[in-house]
Amino acid sequence: MSGEEKQQNKMDDEKRAFIKEQVAPNKKNKWKKNGRIVLQTAGLSVLFGLVSAFVFAQAEPAFRNYFHPEEKNKSTVVLETEPTETPEPTQSPSPTPTKTPKKEPEVITEVVEADLDTFQQMYEKVQAKVEDLNHSVVKVSTIQNGVDWFDNPAELKDETSGIIVAEDDESYYILATPSEITDSKNIQITFSNDYVTKGTLLGSDLEVDIAVIRVRREEISEDTKSIISLSKLGDSDKIRPGLPVLALGNPNGYVYSMDIGNISSRTSTLYATDSEYQMFYTTMGSTTRGGGVIADIDGRIIGIISHLTDENSESNYCKALSINKLKGLIEQLMNQTKRVYCGIEAANMSEEYKEQNQLETGIYVTKVLNASPALQGDVKAGDIILDINGIDISSVEQYAKVLAQYEPGDKIKVRLMRLMGNEWKESEATIALQEKKN
């Protein structure tokens, strides 16, 4: 190899060494640069996520209030019950037993003179009381487009009464009968001073014919607000035959009509789907389009006029569902609480029947509704429900209370007794509860 070639090879080796020295650092720098970019991007992503979460947390209530104003500051609405004064028991020393001579009862007769003026004054007081109570009564109207007798376009209006039973900071809540509300999307409310506004149906139970309508305060004039009064609830467990009562709302079919009478009989039990109610009867007449409430002489609601029937029903007399058994249902409708549905009708068993069949507890299933959760769980009419998830069931009232502790979608285990041939045999059913609709 010549000197020139050696010199050329030496120069080539030096160039390759130089290139290696230049390339290696560049590769390292490139990785460092890329790593820095990745770290910066990740850091910015985390920072952006934190900022976004903070902004969303601050803005979410405003967006919810804008798109769902009805949920703003929503609280549970409850019915106001007029307290019943009862004397407090006092401690007294035990008396020393002594023999008391038998004494014939003394009959005291007081003669009260009354004339037509006295009779008139009594009814004037009742009339004044009713006029005061009517400030809690409203007219509920639904309007539909239709035709008149001559096939001309006309607005068809259905009317019934409503009773204002509760309020909160945003709304008034009105109790009405859904069977007379033909168009739930077009409800008009007329107050006692003839002020008209719109109402919204919150919920209803068609089986007992009860609905709750809401009217927002912002849609009512200040003059109207000043005359509105709330109906208070009485204690229907304390009613007795002979108690004087008032019928308010539209007892004879016309809104703001009234009647006066007496309780004629104590309550009887009316069994319904997954529940039971109490019904009492009055001396007042009844009409098919009559509705409203029954109040005691002080104006406290003790019942809701009903056209449901039981084996003792007399169609010619006004009857009502006791308010104590309805209070929970009304509050559920006011608050739009989801109600559970099992789908049975049951009855309490007499002690004699329990003794004959050697049963200590349970309720008798009289009916299982079609396509109900109970039917899907293989519950049959004639079964006896002993317990639910280990809780003994001794009455339909208790069954309804236990059922109310669950939510739609929950599964319950029901222990049953079923008559097979001449022998009662125990079985178990698993029921997936559903949400109860109207």
C-alpha positions in Angstrom: 0.0 0.0 0.0 1.4 3.3 -1.1 1.9 6.2 1.3 -0.9 8.1 -0.4 -3.4 5.3 0.2 -2.3 5.0 3.8 -2.8 8.7 4.2 -6.3 8.5 2.6 -7.4 5.6 4.9 -6.2 7.6 7.9 -8.3 10.5 6.9 -11.3 8.2 6.3 -10.9 6.7 9.8 -10.7 10.2 11.3 -13.9 11.2 9.5 -15.8 8.1 10.7 -14.6 8.8 14.3 -15.7 12.4 14.0 -19.2 11.3 12.7 -19.6 8.9 15.6 -18.7 11.6 18.1 -21.3 13.9 16.5 -24.1 11.3 16.1 -24.0 9.7 19.5 -24.7 12.9 21.5 -27.4 14.0 19.1 -29.2 10.6 19.7 -29.0 11.1 23.4 -30.2 14.7 23.2 -33.1 13.6 21.0 -34.3 11.1 23.6 -33.9 13.7 26.3 -35.8 16.2 24.2 -38.6 13.7 23.5 -38.8 12.7 27.2 -39.1 16.3 28.2 -41.9 16.9 25.7 -43.8 13.8 27.0 -43.4 14.9 30.6 -44.5 18.4 29.8 -47.5 17.0 28.0 -48.4 14.7 30.8 -48.0 17.5 33.3 -50.2 19.9 31.3 -52.8 17.1 31.0 -53.0 16.6 34.7 -53.2 20.3 35.2 -55.9 20.6 32.6 -57.8 17.8 34.3 -57.6 19.4 37.7 -58.7 22.8 36.3 -61.6 21.1 34.4 -62.7 19.2 37.5 -62.7 22.4 39.5 -64.6 24.4 36.9 -67.2 21.6 36.4 -67.7 21.3 40.2 -68.3 25.0 40.4 -70.5 25.3 37.3 -72.5 22.1 37.7 -75.1 23.5 40.2 -75.7 26.5 38.0 -76.2 24.2 34.9 -78.5 21.9 36.9 -80.6 24.8 38.2 -80.8 26.2 34.6 -81.9 23.0 32.9 -83.8 21.5 35.9 -85.1 24.4 37.9 -87.6 22.2 39.6 -84.8 20.4 41.5 -83.3 23.5 43.0 -83.3 23.4 46.8 -85.8 20.5 46.6 -86.9 19.3 50.1 -89.5 16.8 51.3 -93.0 18.2 51.5 -95.1 17.0 54.4 -98.8 17.4 55.3 -99.7 19.5 58.3 -101.8 17.7 60.9 -103.8 19.5 63.5 -102.6 18.3 66.9 -105.2 16.8 69.2 -104.9 17.9 72.8 -104.9 15.1 75.3 -104.6 15.6 79.1 -101.3 14.5 80.5 -101.6 11.7 83.1 -100.9 12.8 86.7 -99.5 10.6 89.5 -101.8 10.3 92.4 -101.4 8.1 95.6 -103.3 4.8 95.5 -106.5 5.2 97.4 -107.3 3.1 100.4 -109.9 0.6 99.4 -113.2 1.4 101.1 -116.7 0.0 100.7 -118.8 2.5 98.8 -122.6 2.1 99.2 -124.3 1.5 95.9 -126.0 4.6 94.5 -128.6 4.8 91.8 -127.5 6.9 88.9 -129.0 10.4 88.8 -130.4 11.6 85.5 -130.0 15.3 84.9 -132.2 16.8 82.3 -131.5 20.3 81.1 -134.1 22.1 79.0 -132.7 24.4 76.4 -135.1 26.8 74.8 -134.6 27.2 71.0 -136.5 28.9 68.4 -136.1 29.6 64.7 -133.7 32.4 65.4 -131.4 30.0 67.3 -131.6 27.6 64.4 -130.7 30.3 62.0 -127.8 31.5 64.0 -126.4 28.0 64.1 -126.4 27.7 60.4 -125.0 31.2 59.9 -122.0 30.1 62.0 -121.6 27.0 59.8 -121.9 29.1 56.7 -119.2 31.5 58.0 -116.9 28.6 58.8 -117.4 27.1 55.3 -116.7 30.5 53.6 -113.4 30.6 55.5 -112.6 27.0 54.6 -113.3 27.6 50.9 -110.1 29.7 50.7 -108.4 26.3 50.5 -110.7 25.1 47.8 -109.8 25.5 44.1 -111.5 24.6 40.8 -109.5 22.1 38.7 -110.3 22.3 35.0 -109.0 20.5 31.9 -109.8 21.8 28.5 -109.8 19.8 25.3 -110.6 20.7 21.7 -113.7 19.1 20.4 -117.1 19.8 18.8 -120.4 20.9 20.2 -123.9 19.5 19.6 -123.9 21.0 16.1 -120.4 19.7 15.2 -118.9 23.1 15.5 -115.4 23.4 16.9 -115.5 24.0 20.6 -113.5 23.8 23.8 -114.7 21.0 26.1 -114.1 21.7 29.8 -114.2 19.2 32.7 -114.2 20.5 36.2 -113.7 19.2 39.7 -112.6 20.6 43.0 -109.2 20.6 44.6 -108.0 21.2 48.2 -104.8 23.0 49.0 -103.1 20.7 51.6 -99.4 21.7 51.6 -96.9 24.4 50.6 -93.2 25.0 50.4 -91.0 28.0 49.4 -91.8 27.4 45.7 -95.2 25.8 45.3 -98.7 24.9 46.6 -99.9 21.3 46.5 -103.5 20.5 45.7 -105.4 17.3 46.3 -107.8 16.3 43.5 -109.5 13.3 41.8 -107.7 12.1 38.7 -110.8 10.5 37.3 -112.1 14.0 36.5 -108.8 15.1 34.9 -109.2 14.2 31.3 -106.1 16.0 30.0 -103.2 15.9 32.5 -101.1 18.2 30.3 -103.6 21.0 30.2 -104.7 21.8 33.8 -106.1 25.1 34.9 -106.5 26.1 38.5 -109.0 28.7 39.6 -108.7 30.1 43.1 -111.5 31.4 45.3 -110.9 35.0 44.0 -111.3 33.7 40.4 -107.5 34.1 39.6 -106.6 31.5 37.0 -103.2 29.8 36.5 -101.8 26.5 35.2 -101.2 23.4 37.3 -98.9 20.4 36.9 -99.9 16.9 37.8 -97.2 15.4 40.0 -98.7 11.9 40.4 -101.8 10.0 41.0 -103.2 6.7 42.2 -106.1 5.6 40.1 -107.1 2.8 42.3 -108.1 5.1 45.1 -108.7 8.1 42.8 -106.3 10.5 44.3 -104.0 13.0 42.5 -101.6 15.8 43.6 -101.3 18.9 41.5 -98.6 21.6 41.9 -98.9 25.3 41.3 -95.8 27.4 41.5 -95.8 30.5 43.7 -94.3 32.7 41.0 -97.3 32.1 38.8 -99.8 33.4 41.4 -100.6 37.0 42.1 -99.7 38.5 45.5 -103.4 39.3 46.1 -104.3 35.6 45.6 -101.4 34.4 47.9 -102.8 36.6 50.6 -106.2 34.8 50.7 -104.9 31.2 50.3 -105.3 29.0 53.4 -104.1 25.5 53.9 -106.4 22.7 54.9 -105.2 20.8 58.0 -105.6 17.2 58.6 -107.6 15.8 61.5 -107.4 12.4 63.2 -109.8 10.0 61.5 -109.1 7.3 64.0 -111.1 9.3 66.6 -114.3 9.6 64.5 -117.5 8.1 66.0 -121.1 7.8 64.9 -123.1 11.0 65.4 -120.1 13.3 64.9 -121.2 16.4 62.9 -119.2 16.8 59.7 -119.0 19.1 56.6 -118.6 18.0 53.0 -116.5 20.5 51.0 -115.2 20.8 47.5 -118.0 19.6 45.1 -120.0 17.1 47.1 -123.1 17.6 44.9 -121.1 17.9 41.7 -120.7 21.7 41.7 -117.4 23.3 42.9 -117.8 25.3 46.1 -121.0 23.4 47.0 -121.2 22.1 50.6 -123.3 19.8 52.8 -123.6 19.1 56.5 -124.4 15.9 58.2 -123.1 13.3 60.6 -120.9 10.2 60.7 -123.3 7.3 60.5 -120.9 4.4 61.0 -117.4 3.6 62.0 -114.7 2.7 59.5 -114.7 -0.6 57.6 -111.6 -2.0 55.9 -111.2 -1.7 52.1 -108.4 -4.0 50.7 -106.5 -2.7 47.7 -103.3 -3.6 45.8 -100.5 -4.0 48.3 -102.4 -2.0 50.9 -105.5 -1.4 52.8 -107.7 1.6 53.5 -110.5 2.5 55.9 -113.9 3.8 54.8 -116.6 5.5 56.9 -120.1 6.6 56.0 -122.2 9.7 56.6 -125.8 10.7 56.5 -125.2 13.1 53.6 -126.5 12.2 50.1 -124.1 11.2 47.3 -123.9 12.0 43.5 -121.9 10.2 40.9 -119.9 13.4 40.1 -119.5 14.5 43.7 -116.1 14.8 45.2 -114.0 16.7 47.7 -113.3 16.1 51.4 -115.1 15.4 54.7 -114.1 17.8 57.5 -115.0 17.9 61.1 -116.8 20.9 62.4 -113.5 22.7 63.0 -112.5 22.3 59.4 -109.9 19.6 59.8 -109.9 17.0 57.0 -110.8 13.5 58.2 -111.7 11.8 54.9 -111.7 12.1 51.1 -115.0 11.5 49.4 -114.9 8.2 47.5 -117.0 6.2 45.1 -115.2 3.0 45.9 -117.5 0.2 47.1 -117.2 -2.6 49.6 -119.7 -5.2 50.7 -121.5 -2.8 53.1 -121.6 0.2 50.7 -124.8 2.2 50.2 -124.6 4.2 46.9 -127.2 6.7 48.1 -125.0 8.0 51.0 -121.7 9.9 50.9 -118.8 7.9 52.1 -115.1 8.7 52.5 -111.7 7.1 52.8 -110.1 7.9 56.2 -107.3 10.4 55.9 -105.0 8.7 58.4 -104.5 5.7 56.0 -104.0 8.1 53.0 -101.4 10.5 54.5 -98.4 8.4 53.4 -99.7 8.0 49.9 -100.4 11.7 49.5 -96.9 12.6 50.7 -95.4 10.1 48.3 -97.3 11.7 45.4 -96.3 15.2 46.5 -92.6 14.3 46.6 -92.8 12.1 43.5 -91.4 9.2 45.5 -91.0 6.0 43.6 -93.5 3.4 45.0 -92.9 -0.3 45.0 -95.3 -2.7 43.4 -95.7 -6.4 44.3 -99.2 -7.0 42.9 -101.4 -8.8 45.4 -104.6 -8.1 47.2 -104.8 -9.7 50.7 -107.0 -9.8 53.7 -106.5 -10.2 57.4 -107.4 -13.6 58.8 -109.7 -14.0 61.8 -108.5 -15.7 64.9 -111.0 -18.5 64.3 -109.5 -19.2 60.9 -106.0 -19.2 62.2 -107.0 -21.6 64.9 -108.7 -23.9 62.5 -105.7 -24.1 60.2 -103.1 -24.1 63.1 -101.6 -20.7 62.0 -100.1 -18.2 64.3 -99.6 -15.3 61.8 -100.0 -14.4 58.2 -102.3 -12.7 55.7 -104.5 -14.4 53.1 -103.9 -13.7 49.4 -107.2 -13.1 47.8 -106.0 -12.0 44.3 -102.7 -11.9 42.3 -102.7 -9.3 39.5 -101.8 -10.3 36.0 -98.2 -9.7 34.9 -97.3 -8.6 38.4 -94.0 -9.3 40.2 -96.0 -11.6 42.6 -97.3 -13.6 39.7 -93.9 -13.9 38.2 -92.6 -15.1 41.6 -95.2 -17.9 41.6 -97.5 -16.4 44.4 -101.0 -17.7 44.0 -104.5 -16.7 45.3 -105.2 -18.7 48.4 -101.6 -18.6 49.6 -100.9 -17.3 53.1 -97.9 -14.9 53.5 -96.1 -15.7 56.7 -93.0 -13.4 56.5 -91.0 -11.2 54.2 -87.2 -11.5 54.5 -87.6 -13.0 58.0 -90.1 -10.3 59.2 -93.4 -11.8 60.4 -96.5 -10.5 58.7 -99.5 -10.4 60.9 -101.8 -7.9 59.0 -102.2 -6.2 55.6 -101.2 -2.9 57.2 -97.9 -4.4 58.4 -97.4 -6.0 55.0 -97.8 -2.5 53.3 -95.3 -1.0 55.8 -92.7 -3.6 55.3 -93.1 -3.4 51.5 -92.6 0.4 51.7 -89.1 -0.1 53.1 -87.9 -1.4 49.8 -87.3 0.2 46.4 -88.2 -0.8 42.8 -85.7 -3.4 41.7 -85.1 -5.0 45.1 -85.7 -8.7 45.5 -87.6 -10.1 48.5 -88.0 -13.6 49.8 -91.5 -14.4 50.9 -92.3 -17.4 53.0 -95.7 -18.9 52.2 -98.2 -21.5 53.3 -100.0 -23.2 50.4 -102.9 -25.7 50.6 -102.1 -28.8 48.6 -104.9 -31.2 48.8 -106.0 -31.2 52.5 -102.6 -30.2 53.8 -100.8 -26.9 54.2 -97.3 -26.9 53.0 -94.6 -24.3 53.4 -92.9 -22.8 50.3 -90.8 -19.8 49.4 -91.1 -17.2 46.6 -88.5 -14.7 45.4 -90.1 -11.6 44.1 -88.4 -8.8 42.1 -90.3 -5.6 43.1 -91.2 -3.1 40.4 -92.2 0.6 40.4 -95.8 1.2 40.8 -97.4 3.4 38.2 -100.7 5.2 38.2 
